[in-house]
């Protein structure tokens, strides 16, 4: 192992991988340029350690930028090492994990660095949908380097020292870092939708290890299975009390109660993440109207509608699952679309992306309606109409155009209270009741909430060999 691997960049790699599994590649590579007295500057491994190892026995490729070498700047050979690592990863079908701590492009190498840096973008694009790509930002990730995590599938960010920006906060008109730190972890996780989780270095490394153990190695070899030690027919006694915080509901359904949430700070009215059912990895999307902390205290509450950010978050997640042949489970509890000026700017586009993602996905898709399912927001949430293979509904669910009382007020405007109540009850029985939807084939089976786990496992087992063709075309444009 080279001297470079003894530093912080190397320590991060050894902490991430299984003990003694890292094999370094290209440790003798250094910068070629001689301009600006570069020959007098030592650049071990040209500021980036690259190689491979295993996480819980799974092969992964890793690069870790070394900020102690020319501030971790990206030069020609630095970028070529990362590109070469991607070539190996695509040949062998294994994930790439990038540990970022970089001051940007190396000014002394100018166009050589730019050209080589562009090759990283190309390799990431070629690898997208073929192998999982994960980025962890431990230091600075600025300028063109900020595009790198945007081209990967999952991004983690160190809470204190992590900085990500295209333009620094002080370069934004009317802003300064003390007013709004647009490079900080809070802004990037809550506002951009790019960061999946924020934490300490140790927490991030632990989360990456857990995520890798859940994901397939590539798009062709779905090896994301584990032995199930949980009861397949386990009754979820208290799940009907979790319709608000569906992150908790998903953990109740999951094998051994383990649910890995992604992008938890962005679009909080929608939950996305991974769980195992009968040992198989399943991607989950669910509406959420409440958030509870670990002590059971309610920390946030939403109005039950779907926001533009939530839809965008769901769309990206479903696209990932479809690319890697991961089945999708949805828990639907939505009353409509969020009505604010800010949301209206992107609502139609974001919901369109979500509908396109669900409708075009050919993986097994199961939907469970756990509460209210109103209007086109319900249709967009993986309904039977846009391609769900199996739809279950709790016996307490409501499915229809809108709340029955509101529908009665619209249809019988000006009527007295008694008439409105009577017509609301009639509308609820004829149009909003779960039995009505089941009678029309929009719901396959009405179930008790406690039986959700066994029905969902049964559905995915039945759909295991699903094959579905789509019209021949290059790709969609949504």
Steps between C-alpha positions, in 0.01 A plus 500: 500500500641840404576781744201687360264234631620568853336845495138604545402401148634150556346475846157569351546213256613251764212604727252447218619162376522162669824457692811448287301483177620817325728462200642825365528567127731761347681603816807606297308734271595866531444823307661529155498876464821699553345846478519740797773300673269200543799266485614639834169418668451148628164354406472141631235309302419840344267578790258210465519144630322248279441127534257228592387298798190343650211607723334205674655284231375717211758632252515881479735751337604805701680826440589738781634850438792608715474865603856490634633463144458822300175559695348196332471692172407311186774488242541297182633180660276536804196494272640220284539280806132547585397435139706181492331387821161547332615290204585213734173538690292482182695197374451309824156634594570648843409831673726805507532702822661844488630665818526868413728760657612729220587865442392479135689489174878535504575841351854406399369240255224706336359333187662163577315494830177619340510233232578223745233627738244482220593135455377436857161644404493269198588190700237585763239543230591167338488329839162652595238228524769235452675504839405683822699819561539648848670824605599616848604864546741539790655835408462746213310400187479817292464626145506225238562241772145565627369339181663170598258420787213618280593226252505230769208317657551574870690778676597537866644814659701560815305742718779731617774507236309395188450782247333463162442785255516598137540865601621586849241662730676839490493500118119498497351846459352630823632210703788423733590186686377625838162587348445177311769234475396350169805273510412350839354160571166637624432701184615225266294229671182705552489717188675327210388141545850377421610379844363173637634529852711731719712391794845450645767315301438183702124523449539554126737205462259277693209613281692436178584149619135434579387640165749291302377187676145579381579581136569267207854513362380596153196512273531137387595306812239557767691360796328719759355211698555391857365221715173601666490431874166675552156335493355537149146500644578733788201708602565877512276578795563875530551594136158665465626770736788581265306644206644844574869410524535233235871469566394322820235301310763373255724391786204304642463314170873443442699194597625553856367858494787643292421786259773708332358843414647717223482881468317528832545879523361576151137482390404369842138432403633198306709218647744307282738224599588131505382208708522125479198273460570128525866591460456687170571872465190706424482872420225686685315825429235629740301814575564651843307754706686477834855448626584351839840490668662199666324581830157498334451877500339664198753741350330603175156485343383540138156537344481164322563639152777422253761772444705565186818409689346178628395400148844579360664298775272202434562515125878484534477214749267289284727553197794365701302196615384422148855530361630246752203262495391584856124445557300802619250520786282807555288600798236747384335755729451827309220755473624707204782728389658765722346839418766771533654739249842344555372150431291606203816608318616138469197289593385384157856429384594313818182292511545426130848366575360283778218362285748428220732320742225277639336433165824420317646279775482131409602363842234342726284780643269462800284776647331499841240770561521564874285813539348756268559473126341801334507641149783488252755505783379146577521405133860623486602293805552167321130431450366210295431749220870578444628146533500367857497118481319450830301752703392433857292732718448502872137450599502854643623664176310760296541516124336755277495843341498693828367501855132399495386807699669738257357313202148532646544876553603541136226280352223630728605860553247695706341194665444483875733316738280191526490457123873553468570239767266255332654553156853483644424160652350385170803623305734332747323167456473517122822673398753533785472166676779246454238239407391715206856517366545125550175429316635687198834315509710796609586316823591131485445412866374679810718408797525564872793731583661236721526261204692742277839329530386154396291628208781718365757219532260265322449748218871550438560124513229454236646780285860375524506377139317802357592592143351803329580646160481867407468666157826496310672840530829650606375656825225719639539876516329585831 
